[in-house]
């Protein structure tokens, strides 16, 4: 009940702020496109693209602490008896504008995992994770002539199985797993709308994993969706407040041609943050919390990202 109420309150806040922003439009906004510098959301894509030959580098630093799990029925179970799980993640994205309407991006991960099942029963390991390549094309730009039309961008992505996903060591308690082993292709759309003093973002991406072989067993991951929305509130002197919600849902796996029950997963994250920006450098500090899901860890996490434009 609490999670449902929290979701309804969040939706009401978004609707209220959107309507408030619309009423605060000025004569200047009706003749120019308002475009303040901002770091953007943490996980949600932003639709505006780089200019031709513009290069941006964005590292992320994340810390996750699992405090329990949501089981296959969505019920929360906290870790007890000394059970612990931590994860440190380094993430680097490179953005490059091919033209004013076409952009390519590359993303790589590094993980360090720690798990403890009981006192003196623990393990830690890590390594490079799966990597991504993205192509984004701007379909519609924001224009003064169409004040209610958002910027709309199409996205195509491919995940490459760089991380470790098979021949795992039992002594490592799963901490040596840093990838899934499958190539995943994804297609989606991104929306961004600027309404002073707010910037609204949303994306929807449908992902299709390609069947792979894990420890000599043919494994098929189910298709999955990412659906995200975010709102930035632009403050004076380059500061901004941000809140976003991230949802993922994936069906059951197939192994050896057979459907494996209770291997589906879903998660809903709520992410508040605060940022600061100038033309060249942008920064964002966030707190992430898993508020609902199935077959997923319940994480509290902190994230920091820095954006630098060349």
C-alpha positions as CSV (number, residue, x, y, z in Angstrom):
1,X,0.0,0.0,0.0
2,X,2.8,2.4,0.9
3,X,4.6,1.8,-2.5
4,X,1.3,2.5,-4.4
5,X,0.7,5.6,-2.4
6,X,4.3,6.8,-3.1
7,X,3.8,6.3,-6.8
8,X,0.5,8.2,-6.9
9,X,2.0,11.1,-4.9
10,X,5.0,11.2,-7.3
11,X,2.6,11.3,-10.3
12,X,0.6,14.0,-8.7
13,X,3.7,16.1,-8.0
14,X,4.8,15.7,-11.7
15,X,1.4,16.8,-13.0
16,X,1.2,19.8,-10.6
17,X,4.7,21.0,-11.5
18,X,4.0,20.6,-15.2
19,X,0.9,22.7,-15.0
20,X,2.7,25.3,-12.8
21,X,5.5,25.6,-15.3
22,X,3.0,26.1,-18.1
23,X,1.4,29.0,-16.3
24,X,4.8,30.6,-15.7
25,X,5.7,30.9,-19.4
26,X,6.9,34.4,-20.3
27,X,7.0,36.5,-23.4
28,X,10.7,35.7,-23.9
29,X,9.9,31.9,-23.9
30,X,7.4,32.5,-26.7
31,X,10.1,33.9,-29.0
32,X,13.2,31.8,-28.0
33,X,14.0,28.3,-26.9
34,X,15.0,28.2,-23.3
35,X,18.2,26.0,-23.0
36,X,19.9,26.2,-19.6
37,X,23.0,24.0,-19.0
38,X,22.2,21.0,-16.9
39,X,23.7,17.5,-16.2
40,X,20.5,15.8,-17.2
41,X,18.9,12.8,-15.3
42,X,21.0,9.9,-13.9
43,X,19.4,7.0,-15.8
44,X,16.8,8.5,-18.1
45,X,18.0,9.5,-21.6
46,X,17.8,13.2,-22.7
47,X,16.5,13.8,-26.2
48,X,18.6,16.8,-27.3
49,X,21.8,15.7,-29.2
50,X,25.3,17.1,-29.5
51,X,26.2,19.4,-32.4
52,X,28.3,18.0,-35.2
53,X,31.9,17.1,-34.2
54,X,31.1,17.8,-30.5
55,X,32.6,15.3,-28.0
56,X,31.4,14.7,-24.4
57,X,32.9,12.4,-21.8
58,X,30.8,11.3,-18.8
59,X,32.2,9.1,-16.0
60,X,29.8,7.6,-13.4
61,X,30.8,6.4,-9.9
62,X,28.2,4.3,-8.1
63,X,28.0,2.4,-4.8
64,X,25.2,-0.1,-4.1
65,X,24.3,-1.7,-0.8
66,X,21.7,-4.5,-0.9
67,X,19.5,-4.6,2.2
68,X,17.3,-7.5,1.0
69,X,15.3,-8.9,-1.9
70,X,11.9,-8.7,-3.5
71,X,10.8,-12.3,-4.1
72,X,8.9,-13.8,-7.0
73,X,5.6,-12.4,-5.5
74,X,7.0,-8.9,-4.9
75,X,7.3,-9.3,-1.2
76,X,10.2,-7.8,0.6
77,X,12.7,-9.9,2.6
78,X,15.5,-8.3,4.5
79,X,18.9,-9.8,4.8
80,X,19.5,-11.4,8.2
81,X,22.2,-13.5,10.0
82,X,25.1,-11.3,8.8
83,X,24.2,-11.5,5.1
84,X,25.6,-8.6,3.2
85,X,26.1,-7.5,-0.4
86,X,27.9,-4.4,-1.8
87,X,28.9,-3.3,-5.3
88,X,31.1,-0.6,-6.6
89,X,30.6,0.4,-10.3
90,X,32.6,2.6,-12.6
91,X,30.8,3.6,-15.8
92,X,32.2,5.7,-18.7
93,X,30.2,7.1,-21.6
94,X,31.6,8.8,-24.7
95,X,29.2,10.9,-26.8
96,X,30.1,12.2,-30.3
97,X,28.0,14.2,-32.7
98,X,28.2,12.9,-36.3
99,X,25.8,15.6,-37.6
100,X,23.5,18.0,-35.8
101,X,20.8,15.2,-35.9
102,X,22.9,12.0,-35.5
103,X,24.9,11.0,-32.5
104,X,26.9,7.8,-31.5
105,X,27.7,6.8,-28.0
106,X,29.9,4.1,-26.4
107,X,29.5,2.9,-22.8
108,X,31.7,0.6,-20.7
109,X,31.5,-0.7,-17.1
110,X,33.8,-2.0,-14.4
111,X,32.3,-3.8,-11.3
112,X,33.7,-4.8,-7.9
113,X,31.4,-7.0,-5.9
114,X,31.4,-8.1,-2.3
115,X,29.1,-10.7,-0.7
116,X,28.8,-12.2,2.8
117,X,26.5,-15.0,3.6
118,X,27.5,-15.3,7.3
119,X,30.4,-14.3,9.5
120,X,33.7,-15.6,7.9
121,X,31.8,-16.8,4.8
122,X,32.4,-14.0,2.2
123,X,34.0,-13.4,-1.2
124,X,34.8,-10.5,-3.4
125,X,35.7,-10.2,-7.1
126,X,35.0,-8.0,-10.1
127,X,36.0,-7.1,-13.6
128,X,34.8,-5.4,-16.8
129,X,31.1,-5.7,-17.5
130,X,29.1,-5.8,-20.7
131,X,29.5,-2.8,-22.9
132,X,27.0,-0.8,-25.1
133,X,27.0,1.1,-28.4
134,X,24.2,3.5,-29.1
135,X,23.0,5.5,-32.2
136,X,20.5,8.3,-31.6
137,X,18.7,10.3,-34.3
138,X,16.7,13.5,-33.6
139,X,13.3,13.2,-35.2
140,X,11.7,16.4,-34.0
141,X,13.5,19.4,-32.4
142,X,11.8,21.9,-30.0
143,X,10.6,24.9,-31.9
144,X,9.0,28.3,-31.0
145,X,6.3,27.7,-33.6
146,X,5.2,24.5,-31.8
147,X,5.5,25.4,-28.1
148,X,3.9,22.1,-26.9
149,X,6.0,19.8,-29.1
150,X,8.8,18.0,-27.2
151,X,12.2,17.1,-28.7
152,X,11.8,13.5,-29.9
153,X,14.8,11.3,-30.6
154,X,14.9,7.6,-31.7
155,X,17.5,5.3,-30.2
156,X,19.0,2.0,-31.3
157,X,21.4,0.2,-29.0
158,X,23.5,-3.0,-28.8
159,X,24.9,-4.7,-25.7
160,X,28.1,-6.7,-26.1
161,X,28.8,-9.5,-23.7
162,X,32.3,-8.4,-22.4
163,X,31.7,-9.4,-18.8
164,X,32.2,-12.8,-17.2
165,X,29.1,-15.0,-17.4
166,X,30.2,-18.6,-17.3
167,X,32.7,-21.0,-15.6
168,X,32.0,-19.1,-12.4
169,X,33.8,-20.2,-9.2
170,X,31.5,-21.5,-6.4
171,X,34.0,-20.1,-3.9
172,X,33.3,-16.6,-5.3
173,X,29.6,-16.7,-4.3
174,X,28.6,-15.1,-7.6
175,X,30.8,-12.1,-7.2
176,X,32.8,-13.0,-10.3
177,X,29.7,-12.6,-12.5
178,X,29.9,-9.3,-14.4
179,X,27.8,-10.0,-17.5
180,X,24.9,-11.9,-19.0
181,X,26.6,-13.5,-22.0
182,X,24.0,-12.3,-24.6
183,X,24.0,-9.7,-27.3
184,X,21.0,-7.5,-26.6
185,X,19.5,-5.2,-29.3
186,X,17.2,-2.4,-28.2
187,X,15.0,0.2,-29.9
188,X,13.2,3.1,-28.4
189,X,12.2,6.7,-28.2
190,X,13.2,9.6,-26.0
191,X,11.2,12.7,-25.2
192,X,12.4,16.0,-23.6
193,X,10.4,19.1,-23.0
194,X,11.7,22.4,-21.5
195,X,9.1,24.5,-19.7
196,X,10.7,27.1,-17.5
197,X,11.8,26.4,-14.8
198,X,11.5,22.6,-15.5
199,X,13.0,20.2,-17.9
200,X,10.9,17.0,-18.4
201,X,12.4,13.7,-19.8
202,X,11.0,10.3,-20.7
203,X,12.2,7.2,-22.6
204,X,10.9,3.8,-23.6
205,X,13.3,1.1,-24.9
206,X,12.3,-2.4,-25.9
207,X,15.2,-4.9,-25.7
208,X,15.7,-8.2,-27.6
209,X,18.4,-10.5,-26.2
210,X,19.9,-13.0,-28.7
211,X,20.1,-16.6,-27.6
212,X,23.5,-17.6,-26.2
213,X,25.3,-20.6,-24.7
214,X,26.2,-20.5,-21.0
215,X,28.2,-23.4,-19.6
216,X,27.3,-25.5,-22.7
217,X,23.5,-24.9,-22.2
218,X,21.6,-22.9,-24.7
219,X,20.1,-19.9,-22.8
220,X,17.4,-17.5,-24.0
221,X,16.8,-14.4,-22.0
222,X,13.3,-12.9,-22.4
223,X,12.7,-9.6,-24.0
224,X,12.6,-6.7,-21.6
225,X,11.5,-3.1,-21.4
226,X,13.1,0.0,-19.8
227,X,10.7,2.9,-19.1
228,X,12.0,6.0,-17.4
229,X,10.8,9.5,-16.6
230,X,12.6,12.4,-14.9
231,X,12.1,16.1,-14.0
232,X,14.8,18.7,-13.5
233,X,14.0,22.0,-11.6
234,X,16.5,24.7,-12.7
235,X,17.7,26.9,-9.9
236,X,19.9,30.1,-10.0
237,X,23.7,30.1,-10.2
238,X,23.8,26.8,-12.2
239,X,22.2,24.5,-9.6
240,X,19.3,22.2,-10.3
241,X,17.2,19.6,-8.4
242,X,16.3,16.3,-10.1
243,X,13.9,13.4,-9.5
244,X,13.3,10.4,-11.6
245,X,11.7,7.0,-11.7
246,X,13.1,4.0,-13.5
247,X,11.2,0.8,-14.4
248,X,12.5,-2.5,-15.8
249,X,10.5,-5.7,-16.6
250,X,11.8,-9.0,-18.1
251,X,10.1,-12.4,-18.5
252,X,11.3,-15.9,-17.6
253,X,14.4,-17.4,-19.1
254,X,14.7,-20.5,-21.3
255,X,17.5,-23.0,-20.7
256,X,18.0,-26.0,-22.9
257,X,14.7,-25.1,-24.6
258,X,12.7,-25.3,-21.4
259,X,11.0,-22.3,-19.7
260,X,12.5,-21.8,-16.2
261,X,9.8,-20.5,-13.8
262,X,10.4,-17.7,-11.4
263,X,13.3,-16.3,-13.4
264,X,11.5,-13.2,-14.4
265,X,12.4,-9.9,-12.8
266,X,11.1,-6.3,-12.4
267,X,12.2,-3.3,-10.5
268,X,11.1,0.3,-9.8
269,X,13.6,2.8,-8.6
270,X,13.1,6.3,-7.3
271,X,16.1,8.7,-7.7
272,X,16.4,12.2,-6.2
273,X,19.5,14.3,-6.9
274,X,21.1,17.7,-7.0
275,X,23.4,19.1,-9.7
276,X,25.5,22.0,-10.8
277,X,26.4,23.1,-14.3
278,X,28.3,25.6,-16.4
279,X,28.8,25.5,-20.2
280,X,31.8,23.1,-20.1
281,X,31.4,21.1,-16.9
282,X,28.2,19.5,-15.3
283,X,27.9,17.4,-12.2
284,X,25.1,15.4,-10.5
285,X,24.9,13.7,-7.1
286,X,22.0,11.2,-6.6
287,X,20.5,8.7,-4.1
288,X,18.8,5.7,-5.6
289,X,16.3,3.4,-3.8
290,X,14.5,0.3,-5.0
291,X,10.9,0.7,-4.0
292,X,9.2,-2.3,-5.7
293,X,10.1,-5.3,-7.8
294,X,10.2,-9.1,-8.2
295,X,13.3,-11.3,-8.1
296,X,15.5,-8.4,-7.6
297,X,17.9,-7.0,-5.0
298,X,16.5,-4.1,-2.8
299,X,19.3,-1.6,-3.1
300,X,20.2,1.7,-1.5
301,X,22.8,3.4,-3.7
302,X,24.7,6.7,-4.2
303,X,25.8,7.9,-7.6
304,X,28.0,10.7,-8.8
305,X,28.5,11.7,-12.5
306,X,30.6,14.4,-14.2
307,X,30.0,15.7,-17.7
308,X,32.8,17.4,-19.6
309,X,32.3,18.9,-23.1
310,X,35.3,19.3,-25.4
